Every structure is written in C-alpha cells, then in structure tokens.
Amino acid sequence: MLKAYFSHAIRGDGTKTIEENMKIARGIAGYVRECVGPGLKLYVPAEHDIFPHLAMEDGLLSVEQVLEIDCKIIKGCDLILTYKDLSISKGMQVEIMYAVKHNIPIVYFDDITSAFITTLKDTMEHLNKG
C-alpha cells in the first residue's frame, strides 16, 4: 500500500477561513479515497488539526515546529498530493521543498477531475512497479 501526504492550505491566503480550508481538504480527501480505493493510505492534516492548533494557541508549538513534524510525516510517504486551489501557502511551500529535496514525487492539482484521478492512479501504478 502506498502512503501519500495531502498538502493543502490551512491558514491560506486569507480568502477562506481555516474552517473552510479544512472542510474543503476533508471533502477532497474523501473523494480521492473513494476513487482510488484501498491502495492508498492518505494522511490529511485537516483530519488531525485539533492538537496542533491547540498547541499553537497555548504557545507549546510554533508554526515552524508543526511544519517540521509535517515534514517527518512526509518523509515516510511515497508521494505528495498538492492542492493548489488559489495559491500555494507558505506552509505548503515548506512541504513541497522538503519533498523535492528528498525526491518524493508530487502530484499537483487545482480541481478534482477525472484527469487528476487518472494521473494519480498512473503515478500510483508507476510507484508500485518501481
């Protein structure tokens, strides 16, 4: 089974609230799981958002420390899915640069289309053969 990290905006560029960004990410993740089936274990930060946000609010973790943890999660993944709705946030840039530095494939998308799902399935097939 392949593991993928879903890089998406959380705070974003201010055009959407954190809650809106999280809802969008969870919806997309559900659709991706439905389309590709059990061959992909997808880590979605929006599904694990309570702890880091409370820790940041209480001053126990900084944004940079949360991103360091995200990069450790990425290190254990076979690929990254990057949702670039309106723009790529600063946090996403850190995640992307980490993936590039460690030769982790990135699948970019800005809309959930059959072409994106086909590209994702092709990438998964290629990685499973490799």
mmCIF file of the C-alpha atoms, coordinates in Angstrom:
data_MODEL
# 
_entry.id   MODEL 
# 
loop_
_atom_site.group_PDB 
_atom_site.id 
_atom_site.type_symbol 
_atom_site.label_atom_id 
_atom_site.label_alt_id 
_atom_site.label_comp_id 
_atom_site.label_asym_id 
_atom_site.label_entity_id 
_atom_site.label_seq_id 
_atom_site.pdbx_PDB_ins_code 
_atom_site.Cartn_x 
_atom_site.Cartn_y 
_atom_site.Cartn_z 
_atom_site.occupancy 
_atom_site.B_iso_or_equiv 
_atom_site.pdbx_formal_charge 
_atom_site.auth_seq_id 
_atom_site.auth_comp_id 
_atom_site.auth_asym_id 
_atom_site.auth_atom_id 
_atom_site.pdbx_PDB_model_num 
ATOM 1   C CA . MET A 1 1   ? 0.000   0.000  0.000   1.00 0.00 ? 1   MET A CA 1 
ATOM 2   C CA . LEU A 1 2   ? 1.293   3.424  -0.959  1.00 0.00 ? 2   LEU A CA 1 
ATOM 3   C CA . LYS A 1 3   ? 1.305   6.279  1.526   1.00 0.00 ? 3   LYS A CA 1 
ATOM 4   C CA . ALA A 1 4   ? 0.567   9.832  0.432   1.00 0.00 ? 4   ALA A CA 1 
ATOM 5   C CA . TYR A 1 5   ? 0.602   13.160 2.239   1.00 0.00 ? 5   TYR A CA 1 
ATOM 6   C CA . PHE A 1 6   ? -2.114  15.622 1.223   1.00 0.00 ? 6   PHE A CA 1 
ATOM 7   C CA . SER A 1 7   ? -0.596  19.117 1.214   1.00 0.00 ? 7   SER A CA 1 
ATOM 8   C CA . HIS A 1 8   ? -3.321  21.747 1.437   1.00 0.00 ? 8   HIS A CA 1 
ATOM 9   C CA . ALA A 1 9   ? -3.857  25.248 2.763   1.00 0.00 ? 9   ALA A CA 1 
ATOM 10  C CA . ILE A 1 10  ? -4.795  25.592 6.390   1.00 0.00 ? 10  ILE A CA 1 
ATOM 11  C CA . ARG A 1 11  ? -4.463  29.299 7.130   1.00 0.00 ? 11  ARG A CA 1 
ATOM 12  C CA . GLY A 1 12  ? -4.107  30.001 3.405   1.00 0.00 ? 12  GLY A CA 1 
ATOM 13  C CA . ASP A 1 13  ? -4.005  33.438 1.851   1.00 0.00 ? 13  ASP A CA 1 
ATOM 14  C CA . GLY A 1 14  ? -6.910  34.940 3.785   1.00 0.00 ? 14  GLY A CA 1 
ATOM 15  C CA . THR A 1 15  ? -9.581  34.389 1.134   1.00 0.00 ? 15  THR A CA 1 
ATOM 16  C CA . LYS A 1 16  ? -11.028 31.484 3.142   1.00 0.00 ? 16  LYS A CA 1 
ATOM 17  C CA . THR A 1 17  ? -11.227 30.800 6.853   1.00 0.00 ? 17  THR A CA 1 
ATOM 18  C CA . ILE A 1 18  ? -9.284  27.978 8.476   1.00 0.00 ? 18  ILE A CA 1 
ATOM 19  C CA . GLU A 1 19  ? -12.561 26.097 8.903   1.00 0.00 ? 19  GLU A CA 1 
ATOM 20  C CA . GLU A 1 20  ? -13.403 26.481 5.197   1.00 0.00 ? 20  GLU A CA 1 
ATOM 21  C CA . ASN A 1 21  ? -9.943  25.262 4.152   1.00 0.00 ? 21  ASN A CA 1 
ATOM 22  C CA . MET A 1 22  ? -10.234 22.249 6.460   1.00 0.00 ? 22  MET A CA 1 
ATOM 23  C CA . LYS A 1 23  ? -13.711 21.366 5.189   1.00 0.00 ? 23  LYS A CA 1 
ATOM 24  C CA . ILE A 1 24  ? -12.543 21.550 1.569   1.00 0.00 ? 24  ILE A CA 1 
ATOM 25  C CA . ALA A 1 25  ? -9.491  19.384 2.298   1.00 0.00 ? 25  ALA A CA 1 
ATOM 26  C CA . ARG A 1 26  ? -11.535 16.735 4.120   1.00 0.00 ? 26  ARG A CA 1 
ATOM 27  C CA . GLY A 1 27  ? -14.051 16.636 1.252   1.00 0.00 ? 27  GLY A CA 1 
ATOM 28  C CA . ILE A 1 28  ? -11.344 16.236 -1.380  1.00 0.00 ? 28  ILE A CA 1 
ATOM 29  C CA . ALA A 1 29  ? -9.607  13.546 0.674   1.00 0.00 ? 29  ALA A CA 1 
ATOM 30  C CA . GLY A 1 30  ? -12.847 11.584 0.954   1.00 0.00 ? 30  GLY A CA 1 
ATOM 31  C CA . TYR A 1 31  ? -13.383 11.779 -2.787  1.00 0.00 ? 31  TYR A CA 1 
ATOM 32  C CA . VAL A 1 32  ? -9.800  10.708 -3.541  1.00 0.00 ? 32  VAL A CA 1 
ATOM 33  C CA . ARG A 1 33  ? -10.136 7.720  -1.211  1.00 0.00 ? 33  ARG A CA 1 
ATOM 34  C CA . GLU A 1 34  ? -13.413 6.756  -2.857  1.00 0.00 ? 34  GLU A CA 1 
ATOM 35  C CA . CYS A 1 35  ? -11.887 6.959  -6.357  1.00 0.00 ? 35  CYS A CA 1 
ATOM 36  C CA . VAL A 1 36  ? -8.573  5.184  -5.771  1.00 0.00 ? 36  VAL A CA 1 
ATOM 37  C CA . GLY A 1 37  ? -9.674  2.627  -3.222  1.00 0.00 ? 37  GLY A CA 1 
ATOM 38  C CA . PRO A 1 38  ? -7.652  0.902  -0.521  1.00 0.00 ? 38  PRO A CA 1 
ATOM 39  C CA . GLY A 1 39  ? -4.324  1.022  -2.395  1.00 0.00 ? 39  GLY A CA 1 
ATOM 40  C CA . LEU A 1 40  ? -3.539  4.471  -0.981  1.00 0.00 ? 40  LEU A CA 1 
ATOM 41  C CA . LYS A 1 41  ? -3.177  5.448  2.669   1.00 0.00 ? 41  LYS A CA 1 
ATOM 42  C CA . LEU A 1 42  ? -3.757  9.207  2.677   1.00 0.00 ? 42  LEU A CA 1 
ATOM 43  C CA . TYR A 1 43  ? -2.545  11.439 5.512   1.00 0.00 ? 43  TYR A CA 1 
ATOM 44  C CA . VAL A 1 44  ? -4.604  14.631 5.641   1.00 0.00 ? 44  VAL A CA 1 
ATOM 45  C CA . PRO A 1 45  ? -3.540  17.392 8.064   1.00 0.00 ? 45  PRO A CA 1 
ATOM 46  C CA . ALA A 1 46  ? -7.162  18.658 8.158   1.00 0.00 ? 46  ALA A CA 1 
ATOM 47  C CA . GLU A 1 47  ? -8.170  15.368 9.764   1.00 0.00 ? 47  GLU A CA 1 
ATOM 48  C CA . HIS A 1 48  ? -5.628  15.862 12.564  1.00 0.00 ? 48  HIS A CA 1 
ATOM 49  C CA . ASP A 1 49  ? -5.981  19.588 13.193  1.00 0.00 ? 49  ASP A CA 1 
ATOM 50  C CA . ILE A 1 50  ? -7.172  19.820 16.799  1.00 0.00 ? 50  ILE A CA 1 
ATOM 51  C CA . PHE A 1 51  ? -3.888  19.043 18.582  1.00 0.00 ? 51  PHE A CA 1 
ATOM 52  C CA . PRO A 1 52  ? -1.570  21.322 16.570  1.00 0.00 ? 52  PRO A CA 1 
ATOM 53  C CA . HIS A 1 53  ? -3.972  24.254 16.727  1.00 0.00 ? 53  HIS A CA 1 
ATOM 54  C CA . LEU A 1 54  ? -4.474  23.956 20.474  1.00 0.00 ? 54  LEU A CA 1 
ATOM 55  C CA . ALA A 1 55  ? -0.724  23.539 20.996  1.00 0.00 ? 55  ALA A CA 1 
ATOM 56  C CA . MET A 1 56  ? -0.029  26.669 18.913  1.00 0.00 ? 56  MET A CA 1 
ATOM 57  C CA . GLU A 1 57  ? -2.739  28.668 20.695  1.00 0.00 ? 57  GLU A CA 1 
ATOM 58  C CA . ASP A 1 58  ? -1.199  27.706 24.054  1.00 0.00 ? 58  ASP A CA 1 
ATOM 59  C CA . GLY A 1 59  ? 2.307   28.547 22.850  1.00 0.00 ? 59  GLY A CA 1 
ATOM 60  C CA . LEU A 1 60  ? 3.503   24.955 23.144  1.00 0.00 ? 60  LEU A CA 1 
ATOM 61  C CA . LEU A 1 61  ? 4.331   24.657 19.427  1.00 0.00 ? 61  LEU A CA 1 
ATOM 62  C CA . SER A 1 62  ? 5.198   27.210 16.763  1.00 0.00 ? 62  SER A CA 1 
ATOM 63  C CA . VAL A 1 63  ? 4.087   27.038 13.142  1.00 0.00 ? 63  VAL A CA 1 
ATOM 64  C CA . GLU A 1 64  ? 7.665   26.095 12.248  1.00 0.00 ? 64  GLU A CA 1 
ATOM 65  C CA . GLN A 1 65  ? 7.643   23.198 14.709  1.00 0.00 ? 65  GLN A CA 1 
ATOM 66  C CA . VAL A 1 66  ? 4.345   21.907 13.307  1.00 0.00 ? 66  VAL A CA 1 
ATOM 67  C CA . LEU A 1 67  ? 5.843   22.080 9.795   1.00 0.00 ? 67  LEU A CA 1 
ATOM 68  C CA . GLU A 1 68  ? 8.897   20.139 11.000  1.00 0.00 ? 68  GLU A CA 1 
ATOM 69  C CA . ILE A 1 69  ? 6.549   17.406 12.218  1.00 0.00 ? 69  ILE A CA 1 
ATOM 70  C CA . ASP A 1 70  ? 4.671   17.506 8.893   1.00 0.00 ? 70  ASP A CA 1 
ATOM 71  C CA . CYS A 1 71  ? 7.971   17.030 7.070   1.00 0.00 ? 71  CYS A CA 1 
ATOM 72  C CA . LYS A 1 72  ? 8.743   13.988 9.232   1.00 0.00 ? 72  LYS A CA 1 
ATOM 73  C CA . ILE A 1 73  ? 5.381   12.567 8.183   1.00 0.00 ? 73  ILE A CA 1 
ATOM 74  C CA . ILE A 1 74  ? 6.163   13.371 4.531   1.00 0.00 ? 74  ILE A CA 1 
ATOM 75  C CA . LYS A 1 75  ? 9.479   11.531 4.844   1.00 0.00 ? 75  LYS A CA 1 
ATOM 76  C CA . GLY A 1 76  ? 7.549   8.314  5.423   1.00 0.00 ? 76  GLY A CA 1 
ATOM 77  C CA . CYS A 1 77  ? 5.329   8.815  2.365   1.00 0.00 ? 77  CYS A CA 1 
ATOM 78  C CA . ASP A 1 78  ? 5.663   7.643  -1.218  1.00 0.00 ? 78  ASP A CA 1 
ATOM 79  C CA . LEU A 1 79  ? 4.167   10.780 -2.756  1.00 0.00 ? 79  LEU A CA 1 
ATOM 80  C CA . ILE A 1 80  ? 2.518   14.098 -2.030  1.00 0.00 ? 80  ILE A CA 1 
ATOM 81  C CA . LEU A 1 81  ? -0.775  15.356 -3.355  1.00 0.00 ? 81  LEU A CA 1 
ATOM 82  C CA . THR A 1 82  ? -0.715  19.152 -3.509  1.00 0.00 ? 82  THR A CA 1 
ATOM 83  C CA . TYR A 1 83  ? -3.996  21.033 -3.763  1.00 0.00 ? 83  TYR A CA 1 
ATOM 84  C CA . LYS A 1 84  ? -3.208  24.477 -5.145  1.00 0.00 ? 84  LYS A CA 1 
ATOM 85  C CA . ASP A 1 85  ? -6.710  25.986 -5.162  1.00 0.00 ? 85  ASP A CA 1 
ATOM 86  C CA . LEU A 1 86  ? -5.887  29.702 -5.408  1.00 0.00 ? 86  LEU A CA 1 
ATOM 87  C CA . SER A 1 87  ? -2.280  29.732 -4.320  1.00 0.00 ? 87  SER A CA 1 
ATOM 88  C CA . ILE A 1 88  ? 0.315   27.668 -2.532  1.00 0.00 ? 88  ILE A CA 1 
ATOM 89  C CA . SER A 1 89  ? 0.578   28.742 1.107   1.00 0.00 ? 89  SER A CA 1 
ATOM 90  C CA . LYS A 1 90  ? 3.867   29.264 2.925   1.00 0.00 ? 90  LYS A CA 1 
ATOM 91  C CA . GLY A 1 91  ? 3.382   26.003 4.810   1.00 0.00 ? 91  GLY A CA 1 
ATOM 92  C CA . MET A 1 92  ? 2.728   24.141 1.578   1.00 0.00 ? 92  MET A CA 1 
ATOM 93  C CA . GLN A 1 93  ? 5.908   25.665 0.140   1.00 0.00 ? 93  GLN A CA 1 
ATOM 94  C CA . VAL A 1 94  ? 7.894   24.169 3.027   1.00 0.00 ? 94  VAL A CA 1 
ATOM 95  C CA . GLU A 1 95  ? 6.284   20.764 2.433   1.00 0.00 ? 95  GLU A CA 1 
ATOM 96  C CA . ILE A 1 96  ? 6.921   20.920 -1.323  1.00 0.00 ? 96  ILE A CA 1 
ATOM 97  C CA . MET A 1 97  ? 10.554  21.945 -0.899  1.00 0.00 ? 97  MET A CA 1 
ATOM 98  C CA . TYR A 1 98  ? 11.057  19.074 1.552   1.00 0.00 ? 98  TYR A CA 1 
ATOM 99  C CA . ALA A 1 99  ? 9.569   16.620 -0.945  1.00 0.00 ? 99  ALA A CA 1 
ATOM 100 C CA . VAL A 1 100 ? 11.720  17.976 -3.780  1.00 0.00 ? 100 VAL A CA 1 
ATOM 101 C CA . LYS A 1 101 ? 14.861  17.769 -1.637  1.00 0.00 ? 101 LYS A CA 1 
ATOM 102 C CA . HIS A 1 102 ? 14.069  14.132 -0.757  1.00 0.00 ? 102 HIS A CA 1 
ATOM 103 C CA . ASN A 1 103 ? 12.935  13.063 -4.255  1.00 0.00 ? 103 ASN A CA 1 
ATOM 104 C CA . ILE A 1 104 ? 9.360   12.387 -3.188  1.00 0.00 ? 104 ILE A CA 1 
ATOM 105 C CA . PRO A 1 105 ? 7.013   12.645 -6.207  1.00 0.00 ? 105 PRO A CA 1 
ATOM 106 C CA . ILE A 1 106 ? 4.431   15.440 -6.140  1.00 0.00 ? 106 ILE A CA 1 
ATOM 107 C CA . VAL A 1 107 ? 1.059   15.373 -7.903  1.00 0.00 ? 107 VAL A CA 1 
ATOM 108 C CA . TYR A 1 108 ? -0.307  18.921 -8.204  1.00 0.00 ? 108 TYR A CA 1 
ATOM 109 C CA . PHE A 1 109 ? -3.984  19.626 -8.797  1.00 0.00 ? 109 PHE A CA 1 
ATOM 110 C CA . ASP A 1 110 ? -6.387  22.535 -8.528  1.00 0.00 ? 110 ASP A CA 1 
ATOM 111 C CA . ASP A 1 111 ? -9.623  20.732 -9.280  1.00 0.00 ? 111 ASP A CA 1 
ATOM 112 C CA . ILE A 1 112 ? -10.969 17.258 -8.719  1.00 0.00 ? 112 ILE A CA 1 
ATOM 113 C CA . THR A 1 113 ? -11.431 15.947 -12.226 1.00 0.00 ? 113 THR A CA 1 
ATOM 114 C CA . SER A 1 114 ? -11.234 12.558 -13.864 1.00 0.00 ? 114 SER A CA 1 
ATOM 115 C CA . ALA A 1 115 ? -7.894  13.708 -15.350 1.00 0.00 ? 115 ALA A CA 1 
ATOM 116 C CA . PHE A 1 116 ? -6.483  14.259 -11.849 1.00 0.00 ? 116 PHE A CA 1 
ATOM 117 C CA . ILE A 1 117 ? -7.718  10.846 -10.670 1.00 0.00 ? 117 ILE A CA 1 
ATOM 118 C CA . THR A 1 118 ? -6.206  9.224  -13.783 1.00 0.00 ? 118 THR A CA 1 
ATOM 119 C CA . THR A 1 119 ? -2.880  10.987 -13.164 1.00 0.00 ? 119 THR A CA 1 
ATOM 120 C CA . LEU A 1 120 ? -2.932  9.876  -9.540  1.00 0.00 ? 120 LEU A CA 1 
ATOM 121 C CA . LYS A 1 121 ? -3.713  6.263  -10.451 1.00 0.00 ? 121 LYS A CA 1 
ATOM 122 C CA . ASP A 1 122 ? -0.951  6.289  -13.103 1.00 0.00 ? 122 ASP A CA 1 
ATOM 123 C CA . THR A 1 123 ? 1.513   7.674  -10.541 1.00 0.00 ? 123 THR A CA 1 
ATOM 124 C CA . MET A 1 124 ? 0.493   5.011  -8.030  1.00 0.00 ? 124 MET A CA 1 
ATOM 125 C CA . GLU A 1 125 ? 0.914   2.264  -10.629 1.00 0.00 ? 125 GLU A CA 1 
ATOM 126 C CA . HIS A 1 126 ? 4.369   3.591  -11.548 1.00 0.00 ? 126 HIS A CA 1 
ATOM 127 C CA . LEU A 1 127 ? 5.437   3.731  -7.893  1.00 0.00 ? 127 LEU A CA 1 
ATOM 128 C CA . ASN A 1 128 ? 4.109   0.233  -7.219  1.00 0.00 ? 128 ASN A CA 1 
ATOM 129 C CA . LYS A 1 129 ? 6.225   -1.115 -10.107 1.00 0.00 ? 129 LYS A CA 1 
ATOM 130 C CA . GLY A 1 130 ? 9.335   0.788  -9.038  1.00 0.00 ? 130 GLY A CA 1 
# 
